[in-house]
């Protein structure tokens, strides 16, 4: 059964890294095909997965497929949006990447957004798993651009502000009535010493801490160099720790 995992948290906490490692894990387990969705306006999931992003859904929407006048003769609205969305789907070995791009501008995009939601549901149904890298505002989850989220993975680094941002993500998800199967909290780039100091703040989250991902110099260097995280050694500490987390997540279904 398909599992949809959404990754969220404050910028700079390592959301995109964890999303890429989730895709890496699924590829290694042969759990393909995977749909990776970059729903963060600061889109860089493609780089971490070694995929060149040409078009984004946002750029195409801005270019004008929000009105009937832009639809070629002989095409229905649905067919045209499906065609344009397929142009933005970057295909790779075992997974595809859809980059949502920047948020809407000042115009009205109701027509496009409604069709995008419907197409995303249909698109996701063709994959074994979906991994979505979100912004802290959960825009695309709130717009229901994907079907039910089985796991909301909230990420923080070893800082009080990151944990406070995690609490805001949870509050926002509740306010928006986003349908989430299970919420999980992950501390990224954290030592045992930092964990002990942050325990009181974590307990106030009322969300299970399911993983502590250690600082990983090899992973850091790969990110600095712009290398794909799919190429990182399986013995890297962050990979080992995240694989244990993903064993738990993808065994939930």
N, C-alpha and C positions, 0 to 999 in steps of 0.2 A: 504494500500500500504506500502511496506517495506521502512523503513527509515534507512539510513546508516549515523552514526555519528562518526567522527574521532576527537579524543582529542589530542592536541599537545601543546608544549611549552617547556620552559627550564626545565631541571631536577630539582626536588625538589620543584616545584611549586604546586604540588598536582594533576597532570594529572591523575594518577592512581586512586586516591581517587574519583575524579569526574567521571571517567569511571565506577568505581564500584557503585557509587551512581546512575548513569544512569541505570545500570542493575537492581539495587534495586528498582528504581522507576517503571520500566517496569514490573517487577515481581509483584509489588503491584497493578498495574493497570490491571493485567491479560493479558498484551500484550506479550504473549509468542507464540512460543519459541523465545529466544533471542540468537544470536551468539555473544559472547564476544571474541575479538581477541586481544591478547597481542603482539603488534608489537614493543615493546621497548626491546632492547637487555638486559637491566637491568630488566628482567621480574619478576614482583611481583603482577600482577593482580590476579593470582590464589590465592595467600595468602589473598588478600583483599576480595575475594569472597568465601573463605573457601573451595577451590578446590585444591586437590593435583595434581601437574603437573608431569606426568611421562616422556613422550617424547615431544620433540619440533621438529618443522619442520626443523630447522637449524641442530639439532643433527642428524636427519635421513639423511639429505642431505650430511652431512660430512661422514656418515657411508657408503655412496656409492650407493644411488639409482639414481645416475647421469649418468649411463651408461647401455647399453643393457645387458652387461655380468651379471648384478646383478638381472635381471628379471627371475623369475622361469619359467620353461617350461609350456606352456599352458596359460600364461597370456600375455595380450598386455601391452604396455607401460602405456597406460591410466589406465588400470585396476590395475596395480601394484602401480602407484602413488596414486590412489584413496584408495587402500588398506592401504598403508603406512600412508597417511594423516588421515584416519579414526582411526588409532592407536594413533595418537597424539591428537585426539579430546576427551577432558575430559568432560564427561556428568554429568550434575547435574539436580536438580529439576527446570524445566522451562527454563534452559539455558545450552548451551554448551560453552566450552572454548577451543580456539585454540591458542597455544603459539608458536610464530614464532621462538624465540630463537635468538642466536647470528648471526651476519652477515656472509656473505660468507667468506671462506678462500681464499687461493691463486689459487685453481683449477678453472676449467671451469664448471659452473653449468647452462649453457644456457638451456639444455634439461630439467633439473629439474624445473628451474624457469618458463619456458614457460608452463609446465604442471601444476605447482602449481597455476599460474594465472588462467588458465582455470578451474581448480578444485575449486578454491576459488569462482569464479563467480557462478558456479553451486551450490556449497555448500550454499552460501549466499541466493540464491533464495528459499531455503527451510525454511527460518526463517522470523519471523514477523519484526524483527529489527536487525541491526548489530551495535555494539559499539566497536570501535577500539582505543586502547591506543597506541599512536605513540611516537617515539623518535622525538627530535627536527628537525632531518634531513629529516623526512618524507620519509624514504627509501621505505617503502612498499606501500605508496600512489604513489610515483613516478614510482614504478615498476608496478603499476596498478594491485596489487594483490587483489584488490576488485573492484567492479563496482563503478559507480559514487558515490561520497561522497555528500550526501544531505546537511550536516552541518559540517563545520570545526570549532570546538570549541577550540579557542586558550586561554590557561590558563597562568596567571601570578600571582605571589604573590605581596605583597606590597613593591616592590622595583623597582628602575629604571632599573636595569639589566634585571629583568624579563620582563619588558615591552619592552625593547630594543630587547630581544630575541624573543618576540612575533612579533615584526616588521620584524625580519629576517625570521620567519616562513612564514609570509605573502608574503614577497619578494620571498622566495624560491618556494612557491606554484605557484606564478605567473610565475616565470622563467621556472618551470617544466611543465607549462600548465596543472596542475592538475584540473580536472573537479570538481568544487565545486558549489553546489547550493547556499549556503549562508555561509558567515564567521561571527562568533560571538566571542566577547572578554569577558572573565570572570576574575574578580579579586578575588583571593582566599585568605583566611586567612587575611582579611583586615577590618580595622575599618573605621568609617566615617572620623576620623581625618586624617588617612593615605590617604584616597580617595581624600580629599581636596588638600593635598600636591601633589598628583600625577596627578591631573586633566590636567595640561598643557601637560605632557608627553603622557597621554592617548589620548588627542585630536589629537596629531600628528600621531596616529595610523591610523586614517581614517577608523576605524572599530567600529561598534556599541558596546558599553559596555552594555551587556544585564543582567549581574548579579554581585552582590558583595556578596561573601560567607564569613560569619564572622568566626573568630577564634572560634574553638569549642573544649573545653577541653575533652569532652567525646569521640569525634572522635579521637583526638590525643592519648588518653590513649588506645583506641581500636587498633590503628595502632602500638603503642609501644608494646602492649601485643601480637600482631600478631593475633588478633581476626578478624573474618569476619565482614565487614561493613554491611552485610545483617542483622546482629543481633542488630545493633545500634537502639536506640529508635527513633520512628518517630517524637518525640518532640524535638530532638536535633536541635539546631539552624542551623547547616550546612545542615541538611537533609531538614528542612523546606525551606530554601533559595534555595537549589538546586532543590527541587520539583517544585517550582515556575518557575525556568528556564526550567525544562524539560516539564512542561505544555506547555510552549511556543514552544519549539523545536518540540515536537511530535504532535502538532496541526498544524504545517506548512504543513504537507502532506495531 
